[in-house]
């Protein structure tokens, strides 16, 4: 067995979904590879890609391994699924979602939903406001609202005609169309329409969607005061300059200078962090940076030390 | 689309059609395209009872000689459709 054959065998048996392609998932370098990536992106959140352009031995090797003359090539659970034409057709008729079912469900972290769901249309609730907005926007009687829910639970809504393999949901006054993969992620979905000045928007509430990635949360001066008074475990970082700190400061705040940076780096990532500055802008930037470093419990003192002075402690001078 | 030079002489679409019909004798073959890129539609009873993967394999193995080596006459098959005669209307 040649080296490259062993490498391929190892890859396809240890990884659930492997796409041998030209380019990478983010930069496909051939139209057919790009089409396969688009389809896989709709069905599974994570999969392995192998760029055959970066390795001529791999490019020839995979053709021999699969006895298939073209790239891209898709493997699922160690089995050769096919090239671009087959992947497209299997996507359209729902077979690909089924093939990927087991792999997709585990990766998406939604239990067996992806695998079990295709049996029937999902229960989707469309509020009266949303139904009214959908009907008002509908221009063609042959088109219905298509709902796409990506593996990472980003939503897309647009009017579209019937597609092969569609799951059609009769939601009272309106009809919805979903591909099989989206349908598997749509059970319990509520589509609402929120009116706002300058035009409203649809609001989708999906109970299957995992909790959002952590974001910077807002803390009021009063909330910070009571947290400090209660000696809640938190680290308060002041990102202002030394000069500003000399003018006005909050007791217990750690100066975000070089020492402060170093100290931050030593803290466990679950530490509750609060960032403050003069008005809450610079501290927000610092807080976002802390999130990127992997901290998950990150707060911004809204209004900064100026609001602190007004709302909590008038002895702190304003400047 | 980039050029795909080949030393192949003669009609490549004919060569594709003939190669396929040499192994799938009942096949009706439609070939379109040029400059290395071809779209092929094959209708043959040989596909009955076979999945898409096996059916496409039959066609690819028939034209494999045209797709291999340096500067092959067929650089890419843009689309390959295999049709079962029982499915046609």
Interface residues (C-beta under 8 A of the other chain):
Chain A: X32 X67 X68 X69 X70 X80 X81 X82 X83 X85 X86 X89 X90
Chain B: X52 X53 X56 X57 X60 X61 X64 X67 X68 X76 X77 X78 X79 X80 X81
